[in-house]
Amino acid sequence: MSFASLGLHKTLINTVTERGYSNPTPIQNAAIPAILAQRDVMAGAQTGTGKTAAFALPLLHRLLAQNDIDQTSEAGLNNQKYKKISVLVLTPTRELAQQVYNSFTMYSKDSSVQSVVVYGGASINTQISALNKGCDVLIATPGRLLELLTKNLIKLHELKTLVLDEADRMLDMGFIVDIQRILTKVPSGRQTLFFSATFSNEILALSKTLLKNPKLIEVDQRNATASKVEQVVYQVDNNQKSALLSFLIGSKNWKQVLVFTRTKQGADELAKEMQKDGIATQAIHGDKSQGARDRVLADFKAGKVRALIATDIAARGLDIQNLQYVVNHELPYNAEDYIHRIGRTGRAGSTGLAVSLVSEKENYLLADIGKLVEENFNPRWFPGFEPDLNAPSETKKKREPSKKALRAHALGVDRKKNKKPQRRR
């Protein structure tokens, strides 16, 4: 089946053809007809399978078709300058917002459809100026969108479609309250689309409250990892992880490596260690300004930076063509994040390698990931970096904190901040 057979607007067909896309991916083939039929959709697929185009193309088709109608009437022409936001795409991170915006502008480049992206960490005045020029499609992070709504700078009363991209991450990052506030500003009769690589029980429960008789689309096994990504696990002592990582990059001549840590501080410290080993390394995380993050990412894509150290929040939405290597310097506390991490490689049908460096105290996290993805991991030892079996067991030194406490620490949340001091006895 071709894109043309899906009934898409000729402008979109020309654009995807120029980009070298002839046939839709499975998620696009399943989602596009449902969205064109104005069904609510809940779609899940592996990362790198074309989820953004799966909702961008049919939504742009609808806007282009309406523009064609408007151009045939004098009233329509007169109303062109009074454009209202028709499509709202919510994303959890700035990087993903920018990526989605780039896709919309690329597919609609030969049309009058106007897309605007807004997110925190950038000038709100510049974003307001862009909105004032007209906006059909708004891509936003929840915080900045609420700021614009609170200041009465935008209206969503004529919204036709709401898209939650990476909906699982929205919940994991605590955006549910923001989303609920945003929902009070949009029409109840809107079309709602959920897109994500993973579907947790919480996401399924949320969908029942926000979507109306949705079409459930799962082109792969639920919570599956990318099929062409080889997954390797090395058991290694925590104090040997950085040395092993540098050795792997150097000895195997890896030119472009995306490395994940759990914390911002950990990302900065690891980058400094690897720079000492002579590897061009930079870190990217939430404490970096948007300009700094854009520069680091551009250098990484250009090959000026060999290793990019990232936290989960900063890395969600990174789209790096032909990235072959992803390394988990630390396993994530949230098992679903593992799927998103390794999904940065093996995109669009290419192959990739995902390496996880696992210390003894992280074995329970590896077990959680194995249960989620239904994978029986067999950790191996790398020669010269074997774990010290005579060292005191890491798991017996102190009681392992709960996952909730660990994730709160990783996000920089002080769970004891508002806790009343206990009375001494």
N, C-alpha and C positions, 0 to 999 in steps of 0.2 A: 504494500500500500504506500502511495506517495503522499506528500503534503497536499498536493493539488486535489487528490481524491477526498480529502477531509473537508473540502469546501471553503478553504481559507481565502481571504481577500488576495487579489492578484499582486498587490504591493508586497504583501508578506511572502508570497510564493517566490517573487523575484529576489527578495532579500535572502531568504534561506538558500535559494539556488546559488546566488553569488557567494554565499559562505561555504558552499560545498556540501550542503545537507540535501540529500535526495529523499531519504525515507525517514519517517518519524521513529523515535525509539519506542519501546513498549509502553512506557508511562505516558508519552505524548499521544500515542495511538489510542490509548484507553481514556485519557482525561479530556482531550480536546473536544470530541463529540459531546461529552456530558456537559462541559462548560458552555459550549455553543448552544446547547439545549436549555441553558440557564438552570441546570441542576446544582444543588449544593454538592460539594465533592470533598471526600476525605481520601487523600492519595498518599501512598507510601512507596518509596523505591530507594534503591541504593544511591549514595551520592555519586555524582558524575554521570547520571543517566539522563540528564536533560529535564529536571523537574521545573526549572525556571521557565524554559520555553513552553512547557506543558500548560502553564497558566497564562504566560505573557501573550502567546500567539492568539489564542481564542479571544482574550479580552481586548487586544488591539484590533482584531477583526471586527468586533462589535463597534468600536469607536470609529474605525475607518468606514464601515458601512453607514453609520449615522452621519459622518461628514459628507459622504456621497449624496445622501438625501438632502442635507442642509444646502449643499451647493446648487441644488436644482430649484431652490426657492429663495426669494428675496428676503423673507423673514429669517431664513436660516443664515444667510450671509450677514445680515445685520446683527445676529446674535453670536457670531463667531468670537467677538471680543469679550463676551460675557461667559466665558467657559466656567463650568462648575466641575469640582472634583467628582469623577465618575468611578474611579478605581482607587482603592487604598490598599497598599501592601505593607503589612507590619513585619518587621524583622527584629531579631534580638540584638544584633550588633551593627556597628557602623560599617564594617567591612562587607557584611552581607548586604546591607542596604545599598552600598555603592555598586556591588556586583549586580544586583537586581536592576538598579537604575541603568547601568550600562547595557544590560540586555534589552530593556524596553526601548532605549534610545537607538540601539543598533537595529532592532527589527522595524522601527517606525521612522527610520532616517529619511525616507523619501515621502513623508506625509506631514500633515499639519498637527498631528498629535503631539501634545506637549507633556513631558514627564519632568517631575521635580523630586529631588531627594533631600530629606531633612534629617539631621541627627545631632546629638550633643557633641560638644568638643570642637564645634566649628561655629563661625559667625552666624548668628541668627538673623542679623540684618541682611546679609547676602542671600540667605534662604528666603526671607520675606520678599525681597526684591524679585527673586525668581518666581515666587508664587503670584505676585501681583501682575506678572506678564501673562498669566494664564496657566492653568494646570488641569489636565485631563486625568493623569495618573500620578498619585502621590505615593512615594516610597518613604517610609519613616520608621524610626525607632520609637517605642512607646513614650519615653520621657520627653523628647523634644516635641512630639505630636501633642501631648497634653499641655505643654507650655504654650504652644500656639493656640490651642483651643481655649485655655484659661484666659489668655490675653485677647480672646475674640478676634484673632487674626485670620482664622480660616473657618469655613462652615462645611459640614459634612451632611447636610440635610438632603442633598440630592445624590448621595452615594448609591451606586448600583451594585458594586461588588466589593467585598472585604476579603482579603487574602491574608492568612496567617502562615508565613513561611518559617520553616523550622519550628513548628508549633511546640514540639517537645522541649526545646531549649527555652521557649518563652516561660513555660511552667518552672523549669529547673532554675531559671534565673530570677524567679519571683515576680514575674510581670503580670500575674493573674489579676491583681487589684487594679493595675493600670489598664489592662484590657477591659475589665468590667466598667471602668469609668469611661473609656472610649466608646464602648457599646451603647452607652446612654445618649451619645451624640449622633448615632447613625440610624438610618431608617430600619424599622423592624422587617420590612419586606425585601431587604437586600439579599443578594446571593452571597453565600459564605463558602470559602474554600480553605481547607487545611492541607498543607503539604509538609512532609517530613520524611526523614530517612528511618526514623524509629517511631513506634507507637507503643507508649506505655499504657498501663491501665488508667492512669490519671488523664491521659489525652483522650482515651476512648470515652471516659466519663464526661469530660468537658465537651466533647463533640455533641453529646446528646442534649446539652443545654443550649448550644449555639447554632447547630445545623438543623435544617428541616429535611427529613427524609433523605439524607445524603447518599450519594453513590459511593460505596467503599471500593477503592482501587488499590490492590496490592499486586504488583507485577512480580514480586519476589517473595520468598519466605519472609515472614515478619521478622524485623530486626536482624536481617541477614547482612553479612559483610560483603564487600565487593568480591565477586567471584575470581577475578584475575589478580588479586593481591595475595602474594605469598606472605604468610605470617610466621615469624620466627621469634622464639622466646629464649633469652639467655638468663640463667640464674647467676646472679653476681652480687657480691657484697656491696652495700650501699656506698662505701667509701672508694669503691673501684669503678663505679659507674662512669664517671667523667673520663677517666683514663681509657676505659674500654671504648667509649663513644669516639673519642679522638682517634684511637687506634683503628677502629673500623673505617672511619672516614678517610684517614690517611692511607692505610694499607690497601683498601679496596678502591681507592681513587674515586670516591663519591663526590661529584661536583656540586650537587644541589640537594640539601638535606633539610627537611622540616622536623624539628625536635620539639617535643611537648614536655612541659613541666606543669606542676599543679599550682605554683604560686608565682607572683610577680617577682618577689625577691629571689626565688630559686632560678627564675629565668635570667635575671641580671647576673647572678653569681656564676651560673654555668657558662654564660657568654664570656665572662672575664677569664674563666679557667681555660676555655677552648682557644681564646685569643692568645694566651700564654703558650699554648701548644702550636702556635703558628697557623691556626685555621681562621680565616676571615669569618667572623661571627657577629651577629647582632641579635638583640632581643626585641620582641614586640609584645606589648601588653596594655592593659587598661590605663596605666599611669602615664603612658606616652601620649603626647599631643597627636591630634589627627595628622598634622603635617609631618611629624616625625615618623609616624607609622607608615604613611604613604611613601616617604623617602626610603625607608628601610625595605619595604616591600618591593619598590621599584628596583632598588639595587640587587635584591635577591633574584628577581626575575631576569635582570640583565646579567647575572653571573658575577657581579662584584662582591656579593656576599655568598659564601659557600654554605654556611649553616645558619638557619633562622630558628631562634629559640622562641617558642610561643606558648602562651597559656590558652586554655580552652576558649575563654571569652573572646580573646583577640583573634583566634584562628578560625572561628565559625564564619564561614562565608568566603574564606580565602580560595581563590580559584587560580591555580598555578599550572599552566599547561605543561604537559610532559614531565611532571614531577614524579620521580621514580622511587624516592626513599623517604619514609616517615619513621621516626624513632620515638618511642615512648620512654623518655628518660625516667619518668615516674608514671605509674598507672593512674588513671583517673579514679576518683571516688565514686563517680556515677558511671555505671557500666555502659550506658547508652553512649557516653562521650567517646568510648573506645571506637565505636562504629564510625562516628563522625571524624575522629582523628585519622584513622587509617584510610578513610574515604577521600582524603586529600590526594592520594595517589591512586593509580589504576582507574583514572577517569576516562570516560568516553570510549571504553573498550580496550584501553591500553593496559599493560601489565605494570605491577609495582611490587615493592617490598616493604613490609612493615615489621620493624624490629622492636621488641619490648625488652627492656632491661629490668629484671624483677629481683628485688631483694627478698630475704626470708619473710620479713614482716608484711610484704605486699602479696603473699601467696593467697590470702583470703580475697583480695581484689581480683586476682587472676581467676579464682574459682567463680566469682560472681560473673565475670565477663564470659567465662566458658559456658555457664548456665544460660546466659542471655542469648548468645550466638550459637548455642548448641555445638560447641567445639571442644574437643578434648585436647587441651594444650599439653605438649610434652617438652618442658624446659630442658635445654641443653647447657653444657658448660663450654665456654670458649677457652681454648688452650692459652695458658698464661694468666688467666683471670678467673680461675676456679674459686668457688667460695671456700672460706676457711672453716672447715668442719670442726676445728678445735676451739673456735671462738664461742663465747657465751651466746646462747640462743637469744636473738633479738626479740622474739615474741614473749620471752619469759622475764624480760627486764622490768616491765611494768604493764599494767592492764591496758589493752588496746582501746583507745577512745572509740566512741560510736562513730558511724559514718556521718551522721548529722553534724557532730562536733568537728570532724575532720574537714568536711566540705565547708562549714562555716569559717573555719580557720583559713582554708585555701582562698576563700572569697574576701578575707579581711574583715569578717564580722566578729565583733566581740560579744559573745553570747553571755558574758558575765557582767557586761557594762551596767545593766539595769537591775542586777541581782542584789537584793538587800543583804548586808553583812549578817552573818550568823552570830548570835550571842554566845560569848564564851561561857563555858560551864566550869 
